[in-house]
Structures are given as structure tokens and as C-alpha cells.
């Protein structure tokens, strides 16, 4: 039996805010339970090629108890490995 791949949406959510050419922010209003904003460091091209799993995972990190200031996502951001 062939495994079916789930299609994932590419690109950032519309709520993302540009801080600079390489810095973007998802506000805590992006997802219920976020304690801090999520900062993503990436060019526009890289950001546009990140799939929705990246934004979901970084917002999950921003929801962890005890997190301070920001959750950070580096330019090689990808989902699926969890948070150390």
C-alpha cells in the first residue's frame, strides 16, 4: 500500500509582522496559549518556502511554561524534530 503524503501550505500566516529584512514576528495572538511572540530569522524567500508546520511548531514553543521574551526560529527552520 502506498503512503499518501499530506499537502502542507507554504508561506507565512497573514498575521506575521516584518521587523526587518530578515526578522519576522508572530504575535501571541497567533495561537491561544502563546506566552511570548515568536521571532523568525529568515529572508523573505526562505520564509515564503517554510510550510505551516514551522509556524505551528514555533508557536508551540512560544506556549511553553517559563519561556521569556521570544521563541526563536533560525533560517533553517523546519518542523518534525520537536524542541530540545
Secondary structure, 3 states (H helix, E strand, C coil): CCCCCCCCCECCCCCCEEEECCEEEECHHHCCCCCCEEEEECCHHHHHCCEHHHHHHHHHHCCCCCCCCEEEECCCCCCCCCCC
